[in-house]
Amino acid sequence: MAIRRYLAMTAAEIGNCAALPPNIGWMACHFSPYCTGVSNLPRAMPPGSLLIFDDMTPIHGHDPEYIAAQLTACVEDLSCAACLLDFQRPESQETAAVAKQLVSALPCPVAVSEPYAQDLDCPVFLPPPPPDTPLTDYLQPWQGREIWLEMALGGTILTLTEQGCARAPLPLGDATGGGFPENHLHCHYSIQSEEDTAQFTLWRTREDLEDLLKEAEALGVTTAVGLYQELEKKPQME
């Protein structure tokens, strides 16, 4: 079965888009700072869309059952295909309680980010695979689970010195072309060396990302989610 791909869009992007791509994700949902529920739920979405929730507002005093009732009504009214809990803050008991309630109560699949998915019977949502890590190694800890993958064009800078290897993220857009292809890792790379330092820069092009997703599909990944603003011009994603 081919990977289902979702493009995550803001409310403004959806409102200003003349022709929406298929399989979009609404990424404007937040836990309300003013009450125990969720704010900014969509009023209209194409059937089969994805609802994406972040923890930009820390979950504190929020009622898991009330949130579940809100989201159940939204999912059913809009015929949403699934929900994604893209929680990035350090683990907390309150956030874990909300995730557990939504996984058990919502009438659709609920994928949960890695820190909160360990003890839940649900798809696990993983960050983009680092370009210096083989995909098989990256997915191995979650074999036996349904895996969702974030798709992105980021990169990594590896700096080697006598003290060891330091790594840093490559800002999006810093790699503008060139380099050498690395087909096993599905990335491109360049090397800069000085007397006591070697720097490896690794990044993914759109073609690299496509190859990565083909391998991910062969390894059983079911779903990929990326940003519309980053991937909208990719023909395969339209």
ZADO-1210 file (C-alpha; in nm, 4 decimals, padded with zeros to 6 digits):
<atoms>
<atom x="00.0000" y="00.0000" z="00.0000" code="MET" pos="1"/>
<atom x="00.1447" y="00.3396" z="-00.0993" code="ALA" pos="2"/>
<atom x="00.2311" y="00.5897" z="00.1703" code="ILE" pos="3"/>
<atom x="-00.0441" y="00.8419" z="00.2278" code="ARG" pos="4"/>
<atom x="00.1036" y="01.1923" z="00.2218" code="ARG" pos="5"/>
<atom x="-00.0428" y="01.4921" z="00.3986" code="TYR" pos="6"/>
<atom x="00.0576" y="01.8541" z="00.3474" code="LEU" pos="7"/>
<atom x="00.0163" y="02.0535" z="00.6686" code="ALA" pos="8"/>
<atom x="-00.1301" y="02.3992" z="00.6081" code="MET" pos="9"/>
<atom x="-00.2106" y="02.6995" z="00.8226" code="THR" pos="10"/>
<atom x="-00.5596" y="02.8454" z="00.8258" code="ALA" pos="11"/>
<atom x="-00.4336" y="03.1390" z="00.6170" code="ALA" pos="12"/>
<atom x="-00.2769" y="02.9099" z="00.3583" code="GLU" pos="13"/>
<atom x="-00.5983" y="02.7114" z="00.3257" code="ILE" pos="14"/>
<atom x="-00.8043" y="03.0269" z="00.2951" code="GLY" pos="15"/>
<atom x="-00.5767" y="03.1753" z="00.0275" code="ASN" pos="16"/>
<atom x="-00.5270" y="02.8589" z="-00.1783" code="CYS" pos="17"/>
<atom x="-00.7289" y="02.8626" z="-00.5008" code="ALA" pos="18"/>
<atom x="-00.7082" y="02.4855" z="-00.5441" code="ALA" pos="19"/>
<atom x="-00.6284" y="02.2780" z="-00.2380" code="LEU" pos="20"/>
<atom x="-00.3957" y="01.9805" z="-00.2845" code="PRO" pos="21"/>
<atom x="-00.5332" y="01.6414" z="-00.1834" code="PRO" pos="22"/>
<atom x="-00.4828" y="01.5112" z="00.1701" code="ASN" pos="23"/>
<atom x="-00.4252" y="01.8353" z="00.3552" code="ILE" pos="24"/>
<atom x="-00.3653" y="01.8765" z="00.7267" code="GLY" pos="25"/>
<atom x="-00.5095" y="02.1563" z="00.9415" code="TRP" pos="26"/>
<atom x="-00.2185" y="02.2643" z="01.1631" code="MET" pos="27"/>
<atom x="-00.3889" y="02.5495" z="01.3471" code="ALA" pos="28"/>
<atom x="-00.5269" y="02.3586" z="01.6477" code="CYS" pos="29"/>
<atom x="-00.3935" y="02.4521" z="01.9910" code="HIS" pos="30"/>
<atom x="-00.4872" y="02.3749" z="02.3473" code="PHE" pos="31"/>
<atom x="-00.6652" y="02.6810" z="02.4740" code="SER" pos="32"/>
<atom x="-00.4864" y="02.9070" z="02.7237" code="PRO" pos="33"/>
<atom x="-00.8278" y="03.0260" z="02.8443" code="TYR" pos="34"/>
<atom x="-01.0289" y="02.7096" z="02.9073" code="CYS" pos="35"/>
<atom x="-00.9970" y="02.3344" z="02.9378" code="THR" pos="36"/>
<atom x="-01.0544" y="02.2586" z="02.5684" code="GLY" pos="37"/>
<atom x="-00.9092" y="02.3166" z="02.2220" code="VAL" pos="38"/>
<atom x="-00.9131" y="02.6404" z="02.0247" code="SER" pos="39"/>
<atom x="-00.9187" y="02.7133" z="01.6514" code="ASN" pos="40"/>
<atom x="-01.0835" y="02.3953" z="01.5297" code="LEU" pos="41"/>
<atom x="-01.1731" y="02.4140" z="01.1581" code="PRO" pos="42"/>
<atom x="-01.5265" y="02.4878" z="01.0476" code="ARG" pos="43"/>
<atom x="-01.4816" y="02.3342" z="00.7024" code="ALA" pos="44"/>
<atom x="-01.2299" y="02.0921" z="00.5542" code="MET" pos="45"/>
<atom x="-01.2282" y="01.8525" z="00.2590" code="PRO" pos="46"/>
<atom x="-01.3328" y="01.5007" z="00.3638" code="PRO" pos="47"/>
<atom x="-01.0356" y="01.2829" z="00.4451" code="GLY" pos="48"/>
<atom x="-00.8259" y="01.5652" z="00.5901" code="SER" pos="49"/>
<atom x="-00.5893" y="01.5422" z="00.8867" code="LEU" pos="50"/>
<atom x="-00.6260" y="01.7384" z="01.2106" code="LEU" pos="51"/>
<atom x="-00.2902" y="01.8326" z="01.3633" code="ILE" pos="52"/>
<atom x="-00.2491" y="01.9439" z="01.7252" code="PHE" pos="53"/>
<atom x="00.0581" y="02.0956" z="01.8840" code="ASP" pos="54"/>
<atom x="00.1436" y="02.1702" z="02.2451" code="ASP" pos="55"/>
<atom x="00.2503" y="02.5304" z="02.1840" code="MET" pos="56"/>
<atom x="00.0219" y="02.6081" z="02.4782" code="THR" pos="57"/>
<atom x="00.1307" y="02.3786" z="02.7637" code="PRO" pos="58"/>
<atom x="-00.1358" y="02.1361" z="02.8726" code="ILE" pos="59"/>
<atom x="-00.2212" y="02.2454" z="03.2261" code="HIS" pos="60"/>
<atom x="-00.5620" y="02.1928" z="03.3796" code="GLY" pos="61"/>
<atom x="-00.7122" y="02.0806" z="03.0498" code="HIS" pos="62"/>
<atom x="-00.9888" y="01.8205" z="03.0682" code="ASP" pos="63"/>
<atom x="-00.9083" y="01.5121" z="02.8540" code="PRO" pos="64"/>
<atom x="-01.2742" y="01.4041" z="02.8349" code="GLU" pos="65"/>
<atom x="-01.3932" y="01.7503" z="02.7325" code="TYR" pos="66"/>
<atom x="-01.1221" y="01.7678" z="02.4633" code="ILE" pos="67"/>
<atom x="-01.2178" y="01.4226" z="02.3381" code="ALA" pos="68"/>
<atom x="-01.5830" y="01.5279" z="02.3079" code="ALA" pos="69"/>
<atom x="-01.4852" y="01.8421" z="02.1152" code="GLN" pos="70"/>
<atom x="-01.2668" y="01.6510" z="01.8733" code="LEU" pos="71"/>
<atom x="-01.5106" y="01.3659" z="01.8253" code="THR" pos="72"/>
<atom x="-01.7751" y="01.6140" z="01.7079" code="ALA" pos="73"/>
<atom x="-01.5258" y="01.7858" z="01.4757" code="CYS" pos="74"/>
<atom x="-01.3940" y="01.4605" z="01.3276" code="VAL" pos="75"/>
<atom x="-01.7440" y="01.3311" z="01.2630" code="GLU" pos="76"/>
<atom x="-01.8828" y="01.6579" z="01.1240" code="ASP" pos="77"/>
<atom x="-01.5909" y="01.7053" z="00.8811" code="LEU" pos="78"/>
<atom x="-01.5254" y="01.3365" z="00.7993" code="SER" pos="79"/>
<atom x="-01.1597" y="01.3690" z="00.9010" code="CYS" pos="80"/>
<atom x="-00.9367" y="01.0746" z="00.8209" code="ALA" pos="81"/>
<atom x="-00.7111" y="01.0931" z="01.1267" code="ALA" pos="82"/>
<atom x="-00.5608" y="01.3132" z="01.3967" code="CYS" pos="83"/>
<atom x="-00.1965" y="01.3837" z="01.4705" code="LEU" pos="84"/>
<atom x="-00.0758" y="01.4833" z="01.8171" code="LEU" pos="85"/>
<atom x="00.2528" y="01.6554" z="01.7347" code="ASP" pos="86"/>
<atom x="00.3653" y="01.7155" z="02.0933" code="PHE" pos="87"/>
<atom x="00.7179" y="01.8580" z="02.1258" code="GLN" pos="88"/>
<atom x="00.7418" y="01.9701" z="02.4875" code="ARG" pos="89"/>
<atom x="00.9136" y="01.7527" z="02.7493" code="PRO" pos="90"/>
<atom x="00.6984" y="01.4703" z="02.8730" code="GLU" pos="91"/>
<atom x="00.4365" y="01.5564" z="03.1322" code="SER" pos="92"/>
<atom x="00.1690" y="01.3511" z="03.3025" code="GLN" pos="93"/>
<atom x="-00.1089" y="01.5861" z="03.1911" code="GLU" pos="94"/>
<atom x="-00.0051" y="01.5698" z="02.8267" code="THR" pos="95"/>
<atom x="00.0244" y="01.1923" z="02.8475" code="ALA" pos="96"/>
<atom x="-00.3270" y="01.1744" z="02.9948" code="ALA" pos="97"/>
<atom x="-00.4700" y="01.3798" z="02.7063" code="VAL" pos="98"/>
<atom x="-00.2914" y="01.1638" z="02.4493" code="ALA" pos="99"/>
<atom x="-00.4185" y="00.8437" z="02.6122" code="LYS" pos="100"/>
<atom x="-00.7769" y="00.9717" z="02.6225" code="GLN" pos="101"/>
<atom x="-00.7768" y="01.0814" z="02.2583" code="LEU" pos="102"/>
<atom x="-00.6248" y="00.7560" z="02.1332" code="VAL" pos="103"/>
<atom x="-00.8949" y="00.5556" z="02.3092" code="SER" pos="104"/>
<atom x="-01.1932" y="00.7856" z="02.2476" code="ALA" pos="105"/>
<atom x="-01.1692" y="00.9349" z="01.8984" code="LEU" pos="106"/>
<atom x="-01.3525" y="00.7605" z="01.6107" code="PRO" pos="107"/>
<atom x="-01.0468" y="00.7792" z="01.3827" code="CYS" pos="108"/>
<atom x="-00.6791" y="00.6807" z="01.3943" code="PRO" pos="109"/>
<atom x="-00.4673" y="00.9020" z="01.6210" code="VAL" pos="110"/>
<atom x="-00.0920" y="00.9235" z="01.5641" code="ALA" pos="111"/>
<atom x="00.1195" y="01.0459" z="01.8555" code="VAL" pos="112"/>
<atom x="00.4703" y="01.1916" z="01.8570" code="SER" pos="113"/>
<atom x="00.7505" y="00.9708" z="01.9764" code="GLU" pos="114"/>
<atom x="00.7843" y="01.0848" z="02.3414" code="PRO" pos="115"/>
<atom x="00.4202" y="01.0022" z="02.4175" code="TYR" pos="116"/>
<atom x="00.3602" y="00.6978" z="02.1980" code="ALA" pos="117"/>
<atom x="00.5655" y="00.4415" z="02.3890" code="GLN" pos="118"/>
<atom x="00.2820" y="00.2986" z="02.5984" code="ASP" pos="119"/>
<atom x="-00.0076" y="00.3670" z="02.3607" code="LEU" pos="120"/>
<atom x="-00.1662" y="00.1402" z="02.1007" code="ASP" pos="121"/>
<atom x="-00.1501" y="00.3884" z="01.8151" code="CYS" pos="122"/>
<atom x="00.0672" y="00.4970" z="01.5206" code="PRO" pos="123"/>
<atom x="00.3916" y="00.6647" z="01.6255" code="VAL" pos="124"/>
<atom x="00.4939" y="00.9903" z="01.4560" code="PHE" pos="125"/>
<atom x="00.8698" y="01.0235" z="01.4047" code="LEU" pos="126"/>
<atom x="01.0721" y="01.3372" z="01.3186" code="PRO" pos="127"/>
<atom x="01.2523" y="01.3550" z="00.9824" code="PRO" pos="128"/>
<atom x="01.5287" y="01.0929" z="00.9617" code="PRO" pos="129"/>
<atom x="01.8716" y="01.2578" z="00.9955" code="PRO" pos="130"/>
<atom x="02.0583" y="01.2437" z="00.6628" code="PRO" pos="131"/>
<atom x="02.3561" y="01.0684" z="00.8238" code="ASP" pos="132"/>
<atom x="02.1467" y="00.7778" z="00.9570" code="THR" pos="133"/>
<atom x="02.0327" y="00.4790" z="00.7466" code="PRO" pos="134"/>
<atom x="01.6558" y="00.4613" z="00.7422" code="LEU" pos="135"/>
<atom x="01.6537" y="00.0980" z="00.8574" code="THR" pos="136"/>
<atom x="01.8503" y="00.1961" z="01.1704" code="ASP" pos="137"/>
<atom x="01.6264" y="00.4953" z="01.2334" code="TYR" pos="138"/>
<atom x="01.3034" y="00.2920" z="01.2179" code="LEU" pos="139"/>
<atom x="01.4327" y="-00.0168" z="01.3968" code="GLN" pos="140"/>
<atom x="01.3292" y="00.0803" z="01.7534" code="PRO" pos="141"/>
<atom x="00.9667" y="00.1045" z="01.6370" code="TRP" pos="142"/>
<atom x="00.9405" y="-00.2126" z="01.4328" code="GLN" pos="143"/>
<atom x="00.6065" y="-00.3798" z="01.4923" code="GLY" pos="144"/>
<atom x="00.4284" y="-00.0451" z="01.5259" code="ARG" pos="145"/>
<atom x="00.2492" y="00.1571" z="01.2618" code="GLU" pos="146"/>
<atom x="00.4927" y="00.4386" z="01.1752" code="ILE" pos="147"/>
<atom x="00.4170" y="00.7869" z="01.0479" code="TRP" pos="148"/>
<atom x="00.7096" y="00.9953" z="00.9279" code="LEU" pos="149"/>
<atom x="00.7650" y="01.3685" z="00.9068" code="GLU" pos="150"/>
<atom x="00.8990" y="01.4619" z="00.5630" code="MET" pos="151"/>
<atom x="01.1311" y="01.7597" z="00.5348" code="ALA" pos="152"/>
<atom x="01.4269" y="01.8908" z="00.3390" code="LEU" pos="153"/>
<atom x="01.6567" y="01.9709" z="00.6310" code="GLY" pos="154"/>
<atom x="02.0230" y="01.8880" z="00.6649" code="GLY" pos="155"/>
<atom x="02.3036" y="01.8299" z="00.9129" code="THR" pos="156"/>
<atom x="02.6541" y="01.9690" z="00.9578" code="ILE" pos="157"/>
<atom x="02.9089" y="01.7262" z="01.1052" code="LEU" pos="158"/>
<atom x="03.2335" y="01.8828" z="01.2269" code="THR" pos="159"/>
<atom x="03.5191" y="01.6424" z="01.3022" code="LEU" pos="160"/>
<atom x="03.8114" y="01.7453" z="01.5222" code="THR" pos="161"/>
<atom x="04.0541" y="01.5674" z="01.7529" code="GLU" pos="162"/>
<atom x="03.7967" y="01.6082" z="02.0280" code="GLN" pos="163"/>
<atom x="03.5316" y="01.4134" z="01.8350" code="GLY" pos="164"/>
<atom x="03.2309" y="01.4894" z="01.6177" code="CYS" pos="165"/>
<atom x="02.9948" y="01.7801" z="01.6730" code="ALA" pos="166"/>
<atom x="02.6665" y="01.8024" z="01.4878" code="ARG" pos="167"/>
<atom x="02.4419" y="02.0975" z="01.4117" code="ALA" pos="168"/>
<atom x="02.1306" y="02.1464" z="01.1986" code="PRO" pos="169"/>
<atom x="02.1752" y="02.2980" z="00.8534" code="LEU" pos="170"/>
<atom x="01.9377" y="02.5947" z="00.8166" code="PRO" pos="171"/>
<atom x="01.6838" y="02.5343" z="00.5418" code="LEU" pos="172"/>
<atom x="01.7990" y="02.7010" z="00.2221" code="GLY" pos="173"/>
<atom x="02.1707" y="02.7035" z="00.3046" code="ASP" pos="174"/>
<atom x="02.2343" y="02.4129" z="00.0662" code="ALA" pos="175"/>
<atom x="02.1539" y="02.5593" z="-00.2730" code="THR" pos="176"/>
<atom x="02.2864" y="02.2856" z="-00.4988" code="GLY" pos="177"/>
<atom x="02.5953" y="02.0938" z="-00.5959" code="GLY" pos="178"/>
<atom x="02.7502" y="01.8357" z="-00.3700" code="GLY" pos="179"/>
<atom x="02.7719" y="01.4631" z="-00.4241" code="PHE" pos="180"/>
<atom x="02.4799" y="01.2190" z="-00.4087" code="PRO" pos="181"/>
<atom x="02.4742" y="00.9517" z="-00.1385" code="GLU" pos="182"/>
<atom x="02.2159" y="00.7014" z="-00.2547" code="ASN" pos="183"/>
<atom x="02.2212" y="00.4776" z="00.0530" code="HIS" pos="184"/>
<atom x="02.1355" y="00.7677" z="00.2839" code="LEU" pos="185"/>
<atom x="01.9169" y="00.9473" z="00.0277" code="HIS" pos="186"/>
<atom x="02.1013" y="01.2775" z="00.0594" code="CYS" pos="187"/>
<atom x="02.3720" y="01.4969" z="-00.0913" code="HIS" pos="188"/>
<atom x="02.6928" y="01.5952" z="00.0815" code="TYR" pos="189"/>
<atom x="02.9940" y="01.8229" z="00.0566" code="SER" pos="190"/>
<atom x="03.3254" y="01.8201" z="00.2437" code="ILE" pos="191"/>
<atom x="03.5419" y="02.1070" z="00.3631" code="GLN" pos="192"/>
<atom x="03.8732" y="02.0310" z="00.5322" code="SER" pos="193"/>
<atom x="04.1357" y="02.2351" z="00.7109" code="GLU" pos="194"/>
<atom x="04.4515" y="02.1351" z="00.8925" code="GLU" pos="195"/>
<atom x="04.2777" y="02.0082" z="01.2050" code="ASP" pos="196"/>
<atom x="03.9101" y="02.0061" z="01.1054" code="THR" pos="197"/>
<atom x="03.6854" y="01.8315" z="00.8555" code="ALA" pos="198"/>
<atom x="03.3298" y="01.9444" z="00.7983" code="GLN" pos="199"/>
<atom x="03.0671" y="01.7281" z="00.6287" code="PHE" pos="200"/>
<atom x="02.7470" y="01.8971" z="00.5186" code="THR" pos="201"/>
<atom x="02.4582" y="01.6650" z="00.4350" code="LEU" pos="202"/>
<atom x="02.1207" y="01.7721" z="00.2983" code="TRP" pos="203"/>
<atom x="01.8200" y="01.6364" z="00.1136" code="ARG" pos="204"/>
<atom x="01.6906" y="01.7570" z="-00.2188" code="THR" pos="205"/>
<atom x="01.3326" y="01.6975" z="-00.3279" code="ARG" pos="206"/>
<atom x="01.4556" y="01.3995" z="-00.5309" code="GLU" pos="207"/>
<atom x="01.6375" y="01.2618" z="-00.2247" code="ASP" pos="208"/>
<atom x="01.3198" y="01.2964" z="-00.0203" code="LEU" pos="209"/>
<atom x="01.1232" y="01.1092" z="-00.2847" code="GLU" pos="210"/>
<atom x="01.3764" y="00.8238" z="-00.2782" code="ASP" pos="211"/>
<atom x="01.3665" y="00.8207" z="00.1023" code="LEU" pos="212"/>
<atom x="00.9877" y="00.7847" z="00.0985" code="LEU" pos="213"/>
<atom x="01.0097" y="00.4975" z="-00.1485" code="LYS" pos="214"/>
<atom x="01.2386" y="00.3118" z="00.0907" code="GLU" pos="215"/>
<atom x="01.0144" y="00.4054" z="00.3826" code="ALA" pos="216"/>
<atom x="00.7174" y="00.2566" z="00.1993" code="GLU" pos="217"/>
<atom x="00.9103" y="-00.0652" z="00.1418" code="ALA" pos="218"/>
<atom x="00.9892" y="-00.0743" z="00.5148" code="LEU" pos="219"/>
<atom x="00.6221" y="-00.0426" z="00.6105" code="GLY" pos="220"/>
<atom x="00.5829" y="00.3282" z="00.6883" code="VAL" pos="221"/>
<atom x="00.2164" y="00.4088" z="00.6228" code="THR" pos="222"/>
<atom x="00.1947" y="00.7894" z="00.6335" code="THR" pos="223"/>
<atom x="00.4149" y="01.0953" z="00.5760" code="ALA" pos="224"/>
<atom x="00.3370" y="01.4512" z="00.6849" code="VAL" pos="225"/>
<atom x="00.5197" y="01.7621" z="00.5631" code="GLY" pos="226"/>
<atom x="00.4754" y="02.1379" z="00.5476" code="LEU" pos="227"/>
<atom x="00.2842" y="02.2786" z="00.2524" code="TYR" pos="228"/>
<atom x="00.5036" y="02.5901" z="00.2538" code="GLN" pos="229"/>
<atom x="00.8133" y="02.3725" z="00.2137" code="GLU" pos="230"/>
<atom x="00.6898" y="02.1029" z="-00.0232" code="LEU" pos="231"/>
<atom x="00.4076" y="02.2594" z="-00.2240" code="GLU" pos="232"/>
<atom x="00.6133" y="02.2959" z="-00.5433" code="LYS" pos="233"/>
<atom x="00.7081" y="01.9300" z="-00.5535" code="LYS" pos="234"/>
<atom x="00.5107" y="01.7748" z="-00.8453" code="PRO" pos="235"/>
<atom x="00.4707" y="01.4353" z="-00.6752" code="GLN" pos="236"/>
<atom x="00.3100" y="01.6016" z="-00.3738" code="MET" pos="237"/>
<atom x="00.0486" y="01.8048" z="-00.5588" code="GLU" pos="238"/>
</atoms>
